[in-house]
């Protein structure tokens, strides 16, 4: 579950109030550099890998590479995030109480036209989410911004281990 858990943690962080900061080695999916620790004798060198530019370019271009996968998935989340008014640093945020396996919070744009329910399965088991529990407004159309799955208020959905959904009533609402 390493990759899924890693991306889930970043999806949670990217939806939270404020301005997200992403460590470059997180964006690139850089693994711990044990050889560098041995060479330097400094434990903090574990996350100070020094990339050769040509090697990094190759890894990012190679679709089967972990670096390509991590970079593509986080870049995709950033692309979605920047288009949503409800992800403005000063937009409203409230924590949802969904039990121990689901972590969630609700964001609302400053003009109150867009809501996003950010819900992550933080367990190794598939979890059922009854959409009525998050109180989706019946008169709106809802969509998961990540999977593009259309949702209806009374429906339920299953979240795979470490899956995140960003359920919105107004995708790509820029607050204008």
Buried (B, 14 or more C-beta within 10 A) or exposed (E): EEEBEBBBBBBBBBBBBEEBEBEEBBBBBBEEBEEBBEEEEEEEBBBEBEBEEEEBEEBBEEEEBBBBBBBBBBEEBBEBBEEBBBBBEEBBBEEBEBEEBBBBBBBBBEEEEBBBBBBBBBBEEEBEBEBEBBEBEEEEEBBBBBEEEEBEBEBEBEBEBBBBBBBBBBBEBEBE
